[in-house]
Amino acid sequence: MIHTIQADFYRLFRSKGFWITEFILFVIMLMGAIFGATGHLMAIQTEEPEIPTHGWDGIQALINASSQGSNLVFLCIVLACLVLGVDLIGKLYKNNLTVGVSRTEFFLAKAFVLACIGLSQLIIGLVIAFIPATILNGFGTMPDGFIGNLLVTIFLQFLCLLAWLSIVSFILYVSHSYLAVFIGYLVSSTLLSMPMIIFPNIKFLPYLSLQFSYAMTANSESILYTFIGSLAVIVIFNIGGLTVFKKKSL
């Protein structure tokens, strides 16, 4: 299992796709530092975007970078395809199974690598947003409770990323198709956003969208519902993915 994890990281860091996604992430966050806007990759937007008037300072960069969940999800989906999709579609997982790695161990190894990818992309995104913004526009003013709220934001965004990666992994285990992954992401984004539009008075429905931003830390219900919703998705889709993988024939 450890060798599987090591091999995945080695292959990922040597992949051109990995460095391309890192470059895209850098450009997205740099746009925020300079122009105050980043855009969203393949995202279903339910709110009107604000028109930027200036670039971010350092503190604004950390706060606003937490609203780039859709960009991080899309880039992590690409990386998930590089780590998990290549093995499943190319049936490379047979090599692991034939040398004594069980299907459960293979599944857990991939889940661990994807979790590391999600956390690293989240932290890298904040760092590359903060440093250029601070250099260009100054540090900014830190609001009350900033550190605590930022840590809560990072934790819940990490859970939301894990939830999306669980959905993507499930789709890959079922379909063994890259196309199905991106179609599934768009369909899932739409389906998870529709209930809050149809039933706007039901409190917990907006949190099914699996997105969390710094501004939401002001509401304890937002924190609780996001935590419960993302955790439920992680458990359900990981159990589903493992079940499907165990039943798949070689």
C-alpha positions as CSV (number, residue, x, y, z in Angstrom):
1,M,0.0,0.0,0.0
2,I,2.8,2.4,0.9
3,H,4.6,1.5,-2.4
4,T,1.4,2.3,-4.3
5,I,1.2,5.7,-2.7
6,Q,4.8,6.4,-3.4
7,A,4.4,5.4,-7.0
8,D,1.4,7.6,-7.4
9,F,3.2,10.7,-6.2
10,Y,6.3,9.9,-8.2
11,R,4.2,9.5,-11.4
12,L,2.1,12.6,-10.6
13,F,5.1,14.9,-10.1
14,R,6.7,13.7,-13.4
15,S,3.4,14.3,-15.3
16,K,3.1,17.4,-17.5
17,G,-0.6,17.5,-16.6
18,F,0.3,18.2,-13.0
19,W,2.5,21.1,-13.7
20,I,0.0,22.5,-16.2
21,T,-2.7,22.5,-13.6
22,E,-0.4,24.2,-11.1
23,F,0.4,26.9,-13.7
24,I,-3.4,27.4,-14.3
25,L,-3.9,27.7,-10.5
26,F,-1.1,30.3,-10.3
27,V,-2.6,32.4,-13.2
28,I,-6.1,32.3,-11.6
29,M,-4.9,33.6,-8.3
30,L,-2.5,36.1,-9.9
31,M,-5.5,37.5,-11.8
32,G,-7.2,38.1,-8.4
33,A,-4.1,39.9,-7.0
34,I,-3.9,42.2,-10.0
35,F,-7.5,42.7,-11.2
36,G,-9.6,41.5,-8.3
37,A,-11.3,38.8,-10.4
38,T,-10.5,35.3,-11.3
39,G,-13.4,33.7,-13.2
40,H,-14.7,30.2,-12.6
41,L,-13.9,26.9,-14.5
42,M,-16.9,24.8,-15.4
43,A,-19.0,26.1,-12.4
44,I,-22.7,26.5,-11.9
45,Q,-23.1,30.0,-10.5
46,T,-26.2,30.8,-8.4
47,E,-25.2,34.3,-7.5
48,E,-24.4,37.4,-9.5
49,P,-20.7,38.0,-9.5
50,E,-19.4,41.3,-8.1
51,I,-17.7,43.7,-10.4
52,P,-14.1,44.3,-9.1
53,T,-12.7,47.8,-8.7
54,H,-9.2,47.0,-7.7
55,G,-6.8,44.1,-7.0
56,W,-6.7,42.3,-3.7
57,D,-4.4,43.1,-0.9
58,G,-2.9,40.2,1.1
59,I,-5.8,39.7,3.6
60,Q,-8.4,40.2,0.8
61,A,-6.5,37.5,-1.2
62,L,-6.9,35.0,1.6
63,I,-10.6,35.8,2.0
64,N,-11.4,35.9,-1.7
65,A,-9.4,32.9,-2.5
66,S,-11.8,30.9,-0.3
67,S,-14.5,31.7,-2.9
68,Q,-12.6,29.9,-5.6
69,G,-13.9,26.5,-4.6
70,S,-15.2,25.7,-8.1
71,N,-11.7,26.3,-9.6
72,L,-10.0,24.1,-7.1
73,V,-12.6,21.3,-7.6
74,F,-12.1,21.4,-11.4
75,L,-8.3,21.3,-11.1
76,C,-8.5,18.5,-8.6
77,I,-10.7,16.6,-10.9
78,V,-8.0,16.8,-13.6
79,L,-5.4,15.6,-11.1
80,A,-7.8,12.8,-9.9
81,C,-8.0,11.6,-13.5
82,L,-4.2,11.5,-13.7
83,V,-3.9,9.5,-10.4
84,L,-6.9,7.3,-10.5
85,G,-8.3,7.5,-14.0
86,V,-5.1,6.4,-15.7
87,D,-5.0,3.2,-13.5
88,L,-8.6,2.3,-14.0
89,I,-9.0,3.1,-17.7
90,G,-5.6,1.6,-18.6
91,K,-6.3,-1.4,-16.2
92,L,-2.9,-0.7,-14.6
93,Y,-4.4,-1.6,-11.2
94,K,-4.0,-5.3,-12.2
95,N,-0.3,-4.9,-11.6
96,N,-0.9,-3.9,-7.9
97,L,-3.4,-6.7,-7.4
98,T,-1.2,-9.4,-8.8
99,V,1.7,-8.5,-6.4
100,G,-0.5,-9.0,-3.3
101,V,-2.2,-5.6,-2.9
102,S,-5.9,-6.1,-2.0
103,R,-8.6,-4.1,-3.6
104,T,-9.4,-2.4,-0.3
105,E,-5.7,-1.4,0.1
106,F,-5.6,-0.1,-3.5
107,F,-8.8,1.9,-2.9
108,L,-7.5,3.4,0.4
109,A,-4.1,4.2,-1.2
110,K,-5.8,6.1,-4.0
111,A,-8.2,7.9,-1.5
112,F,-5.2,9.0,0.6
113,V,-3.3,10.4,-2.4
114,L,-6.5,12.2,-3.6
115,A,-6.9,13.7,-0.1
116,C,-3.3,14.9,-0.1
117,I,-3.8,16.4,-3.5
118,G,-7.0,18.3,-2.3
119,L,-5.2,19.6,0.8
120,S,-2.1,20.7,-1.1
121,Q,-4.1,22.4,-3.8
122,L,-6.1,24.3,-1.2
123,I,-3.0,25.5,0.6
124,I,-1.0,26.2,-2.6
125,G,-3.9,28.3,-3.8
126,L,-4.0,30.4,-0.7
127,V,-0.2,30.9,-0.7
128,I,0.0,32.0,-4.4
129,A,-2.9,34.3,-3.9
130,F,-1.4,35.9,-0.7
131,I,2.2,36.5,-1.8
132,P,1.6,38.4,-5.1
133,A,-1.3,40.3,-3.6
134,T,0.8,41.4,-0.6
135,I,3.7,42.4,-2.9
136,L,1.5,44.4,-5.3
137,N,-1.1,45.9,-3.0
138,G,0.1,45.6,0.6
139,F,-0.8,43.3,3.5
140,G,-4.2,44.8,4.3
141,T,-6.2,45.0,7.5
142,M,-6.9,41.8,9.4
143,P,-10.6,41.7,10.6
144,D,-11.5,40.4,14.1
145,G,-11.3,36.6,14.5
146,F,-9.5,36.3,11.1
147,I,-7.1,33.5,12.0
148,G,-9.8,31.3,13.5
149,N,-12.3,31.9,10.7
150,L,-9.6,31.2,8.1
151,L,-8.8,27.9,9.7
152,V,-12.5,26.9,9.8
153,T,-12.7,27.9,6.2
154,I,-9.7,25.8,5.2
155,F,-11.0,22.8,7.1
156,L,-14.5,22.9,5.6
157,Q,-13.2,23.7,2.1
158,F,-11.0,20.6,2.5
159,L,-14.1,18.5,3.4
160,C,-16.0,19.9,0.4
161,L,-13.1,19.1,-1.9
162,L,-13.0,15.5,-0.5
163,A,-16.7,15.3,-1.1
164,W,-16.3,16.2,-4.8
165,L,-13.3,13.9,-5.1
166,S,-15.4,11.1,-3.6
167,I,-18.1,11.7,-6.2
168,V,-15.5,11.8,-9.0
169,S,-13.8,8.7,-7.8
170,F,-17.2,6.9,-7.7
171,I,-17.9,7.9,-11.3
172,L,-14.4,6.6,-12.3
173,Y,-14.9,3.3,-10.6
174,V,-18.3,2.9,-12.2
175,S,-17.6,4.1,-15.7
176,H,-13.8,4.0,-16.3
177,S,-14.3,7.1,-18.5
178,Y,-12.8,10.6,-18.4
179,L,-15.8,12.0,-20.3
180,A,-18.2,10.5,-17.7
181,V,-16.2,12.3,-15.0
182,F,-16.6,15.8,-16.4
183,I,-20.2,15.2,-17.5
184,G,-20.9,13.8,-14.1
185,Y,-19.4,16.8,-12.4
186,L,-21.6,19.2,-14.4
187,V,-24.7,17.1,-13.8
188,S,-23.9,16.8,-10.1
189,S,-23.2,20.6,-9.8
190,T,-26.6,21.2,-11.4
191,L,-28.5,18.7,-9.3
192,L,-27.0,19.8,-6.0
193,S,-27.8,23.5,-6.9
194,M,-31.4,22.9,-8.0
195,P,-33.1,22.1,-4.7
196,M,-32.1,25.5,-3.1
197,I,-33.6,27.3,-6.1
198,I,-36.8,25.3,-6.1
199,F,-37.2,25.4,-2.3
200,P,-35.4,28.6,-1.1
201,N,-37.0,28.5,2.3
202,I,-35.5,25.2,3.4
203,K,-32.4,26.2,5.4
204,F,-30.0,23.3,4.7
205,L,-30.5,23.0,0.9
206,P,-27.9,25.7,0.0
207,Y,-25.2,23.7,1.6
208,L,-25.8,20.7,-0.7
209,S,-23.8,22.6,-3.3
210,L,-20.6,21.6,-1.4
211,Q,-19.1,25.0,-1.4
212,F,-17.9,27.1,1.5
213,S,-16.3,30.5,1.7
214,Y,-14.9,32.7,4.4
215,A,-18.0,34.9,4.6
216,M,-20.0,31.8,5.7
217,T,-18.1,31.5,9.0
218,A,-20.3,34.3,10.4
219,N,-23.2,31.8,10.5
220,S,-22.8,28.8,12.8
221,E,-25.6,27.0,10.9
222,S,-23.6,27.3,7.7
223,I,-20.6,25.7,9.4
224,L,-22.7,22.8,10.8
225,Y,-24.7,22.1,7.7
226,T,-21.6,22.2,5.5
227,F,-19.8,19.8,7.8
228,I,-22.7,17.3,8.0
229,G,-23.4,17.5,4.2
230,S,-19.9,17.1,3.0
231,L,-19.1,14.3,5.5
232,A,-22.3,12.4,4.4
233,V,-21.3,12.7,0.8
234,I,-17.7,11.5,1.5
235,V,-19.0,8.4,3.4
236,I,-21.7,7.5,0.9
237,F,-19.7,7.8,-2.2
238,N,-16.5,6.2,-0.8
239,I,-18.5,3.2,0.4
240,G,-20.2,3.1,-3.0
241,G,-16.9,3.4,-4.9
242,L,-15.3,0.6,-2.8
243,T,-18.3,-1.7,-3.3
244,V,-18.2,-1.2,-7.1
245,F,-14.5,-1.7,-7.3
246,K,-14.6,-4.9,-5.3
247,K,-17.3,-6.3,-7.6
248,K,-15.5,-5.4,-10.8
249,S,-14.0,-8.3,-12.7
250,L,-10.4,-8.1,-13.8
